[in-house]
C-alpha cells in the first residue's frame, strides 16, 4: 500500500507533507504508523513531522474551521 501511495504521488515532495487523512479503520492507523516510520527513516532530520488530527483529520479540520468562522462572526458557513 505504501509503494502505491508513493507511486501515486511520485511528483510530490514528501518533506512538505503535513497530514494524511484516514477514514478510521485500524488498518489505516497501522498504515499511518508505518508511513511515519518510513518517512522518518528515509527523510532528513529537518523535515516536518506529520500532524495527527485523529482518525478523520479532514473532519476535525473542517469542524475547527467552522467553529473559528462562527466565533469570528464570519458568514462563511451560511454562504
VENDA-V479897 format. One record per pair of residues at least 12 apart in sequence whose C-alpha atoms are under 7 Angstrom apart, sorted by sequence separation. I is the first residue (numbers start at 1). J is the second residue. D is the distance in Angstrom with one decimal. If there is no record, write none. Layout:
# VENDA-V479897
I_J_D, I_J_D
This chain:
# VENDA-V479897
18_48_6.9, 18_49_6.6, 19_50_5.2, 24_55_4.7, 15_47_5.3, 16_48_6.9, 18_50_4.6, 19_51_5.2, 23_55_6.3, 24_56_6.2, 2_35_7.0, 15_48_6.4, 17_50_6.8, 18_51_5.7, 19_52_6.8, 22_55_5.6, 23_56_5.5, 22_56_5.2, 21_56_5.9, 22_57_6.8, 21_57_5.1, 21_58_6.0
